[in-house]
Amino acid sequence: MDPLPLPTVYAVSELSRLLREVLESNFTAVWVEGEISNLARPASGHWYFTLKDGEAQLRAAMFKPANRLVRPAPNNGDQVRVRARISMYPARGDLQLICEHMEPAGLGAKMAALEALKTQLQAEGVFDATRKRPIPAFPRCIGLVTSATGAAVQDVMTTLARRFPLVPVRLYPVLVQGEGAAPAIARALRDPRWATEADVLLLVRGGGSIEDLWAFNEADVVRAVRDCAVPVISGVGHETDTTLVDLAADLRAPTPTGAAERAVPDQTELKAGIARLLQRLTLTTSRSLSRRQQLLDRSSAQLLRQRPTRRLQVLAQRLDELAVRLESHPRRLLAQRGQGLSGLIQRLVRRDPRARLSEAATRHADLHRRLQTAQQRLMHAQRQRWQLATRTLQALSPEGALARGFVLVRDAHGAVVTRAAQVPDRAELILQFHDASVPVTRR
């Protein structure tokens, strides 16, 4: 018979560790709703409490990095919903919830509706960044929409008075939470008087739970922000609170005080800036005056070196000399011009065209007589040469030779015969005499 196997024995710490691993690996995150009791807040900043309902209870812990985002802080008796990991606390062997998120119970449906509204408004372009208007740097008047009795209005007025006391503020008191708050805020934002009475509008409220701030998530209020006649700065709740109004506003501030700071410039900074500009202006002016004074000193020294008085005296003396020369110059010039005119007159007389015409006429007549004589002599000589040439031509012409008894012999064809060898026997010839022609035949 085989011996029974020995049982596995675990140390308490080992079993606790195994149970912890099983729980954490099978339950990564759960949502648990219950009532807070036995709440402890030690100096470390962590929270330890019990979640219970009518039949059971669980220990829970929420460490500082997670609980610092919970506003407002819970109290015993609050009904809450938490998102947590299931774990064990080995020191006591207790099952516990490690909470990562906490919200008031019943808020889940509201948050889902809020997300749906946010998606709808985003599709309408209510949150579009291109529609956001610039905030004036120096507003002439500021509109304020908030509760007249809350701490937010005092924070805003104090901040505006400290930063820029010159700007007036128009308060439009409204309810900021509870029934009727959303319609009142929407009416205030759509008031047409803002177009003429303010340059920018502050919509503010102090901190509170998400239920306290719910009026700033209503669709009518969000649309009214976009419909407002002037730019809107929102400062609702604390820095960790974000409402739909913050998304639609032209500028979002973390708190009411932050909204006031963004609405006006800081007079301290302005004064410091003016002082710096004045200092720069003074320094620039001083440097410019110094440079001009140096230039003036150099010009004065140069003027003294050049002794303008002495130069003026020399120029005055020169002017007097020129004046004397100018007075005597016309008389001398007139005498010179008179002598020149006399010489011109004498030259003109010597070149009188009438005398020249008379000389030319005498010369022309002499040349005409000489031309006629030369023409007559030339014609007489030419006539004698012509007569001599005529007699010579007549003596040498065939008719002259025939007249002196010579005979011109031609053949039957009219060609001149100069030798006897040119005439064959019985050839017909023509003898040309001075007065007639006689045909003959050679024998």
Secondary structure, 3 states (H helix, E strand, C coil): CCCCCCCCCCCHHHHHHHHHHHHHHHCCCEEEEEEEEEEECCCCCCEEEEEECCCCEEEEEECHHHHCCCCCCCCCCCEEEEEEEEEEECCCCEEEEEEEEEEECCHHHHHHHHHHHHHHHHHHCCCCHHHCCCCCCCCCCEEEEECCCCHHHHHHHHHHHHHCCCCCEEEEECCCCCCCHHHHHHHHHCCCCHHHHCCEEEEEECCCCCCCCHHHHCHHHHHHHHHCCCCEEEEECCCCCCCHHHHHCCEECCCHHHHHHHHCCCHHHHHHHHHHHHHHHHHHHHHHHHHHHHHHHHHHHHHHHHCHHHHHHHHHHHHHHHHHHHHHHHHHHHHHHHHHHHHHHHHHHHCCHHHHHHHHHHHHHHHHHHHHHHHHHHHHHHHHHHHHHHHHHHHHCHHHHHHCCCCEEEECCCCECCCHHHCCCCCEEEEECCCCEEEEECC
